[in-house]
Amino acid sequence: MNQSEYIKVRKTYAEITSHIFKYGIENGAKIIDIARLFHFAVGNTLVLESEHESDYIAEYLIFESEIKGQKTIDLFYDEAEDMDSEWEEMLESMVNHRPSLYEVVEINEKAHCVYLKDLLNKSEDKFELLDLNFSKTAANGLLVYARLLPIRNTHISSGISFPFSNKFKEPLLKEISFMSFKKGKKIKSAELIVAMYHHSKTIGDEIQFANVLD
């Protein structure tokens, strides 16, 4: 995927996420319930300190909230009709999202690509992430919570990320392991994003991902 194609894909993603967010609200997803998970609410009042916080709510609503027993994105995909090829391609990518804690193992700045190792799901594969800014600001060894969307033999990110210094690798993995141990099963992706957000507030790094829509 070249740079112009990437920009077009990201614009399609912005359009479709706005549509799915509205769909989720219309079908019963509760913003205030999501806000409480991230501590963005006082009582029944939504309290946001930055536009990024509304992005976290939208991310959770689209990919993690459940409506009628299904994740919002899955239900929307099942009910969608008369989509053009670009929307269909993007929806299939979103349904196959891969949220995890990753480690940067290689960077190809010229190709705008970062290669990631999934630290939570055992795999020898490296996952290629195409991102204009992250490929310039990332460093080998950096940890990042991200949601990868597979598309055209590469991946883009959902836009939400929480980067961490490599020195927090063992503490973070131990914390995730302990959460799984307490529940007696693997941590859910809905629990992971909330946990990573709260950790990012205390030990997170500042890293820029691409915003090609400004």
C-alpha positions, 0 to 999 in steps of 0.5 A, a space after each residue: 500500500 503506498 502513501 496515497 492509498 494509505 491516506 485514502 484508507 484512513 479517510 474511509 476508516 474515519 467515515 465508517 467509525 463515525 457511522 458505527 458509533 452513531 449506530 451503536 448509540 441508536 442501538 443501546 450502547 451507553 456512553 456514560 457506562 463506558 466513561 465510568 470504566 475510564 474514570 471519565 464520569 462523575 456520577 451521571 455526568 461525563 467529564 472529559 479533559 481532552 478530545 483524546 478521551 472521547 476517542 477512547 470512548 468511541 474505540 471501546 464502543 465500536 470494538 468492545 461494547 456488546 449489543 444484543 449479545 454481540 460486539 457493536 462492530 460484529 453486529 453492524 457487519 452482520 446487518 450492513 447492506 449495500 456497501 461499496 467495496 471500500 467500506 466492505 474492505 474496511 469492515 472486514 478489516 475491523 471485524 478481524 481486529 487484533 488488540 494486544 500489547 506489542 513490542 517494536 522489533 524493527 523499523 523501516 522508516 522509508 516504507 513507513 512501516 514498524 514491525 511488531 511482536 505480539 507479547 500476549 499471544 504466542 506467535 513467531 510472526 512479526 506484524 507489519 504496521 503501516 503508520 506515517 508518524 509512528 514509523 518516525 517516532 518509534 524505537 526498537 524495544 518500545 512497547 505499545 498497546 494497539 489494535 491492528 487492523 489487517 488490510 491489503 497484506 499489512 496492518 493499520 492501527 485503529 488510531 488508539 495506542 498506549 506506548 510504554 518504555 521497555 523497562 515496564 515490559 515485565 511489570 506489565 506482563 506480570 500485571 496482565 498475567 495476574 489479572 488472568 489468574 484472578 479470573 481463571 481465564 485469559 483477559 478479555 480485550 475489553 479489560 485489556 484496553 481499560 487496564 492499558 489506558 490506566 497504566 498509560 496515565 502513570 507510566 506511559 510514553 508520548 508517541 505520535 501516530 499519524 493523523 492524516 485527516 487534519 
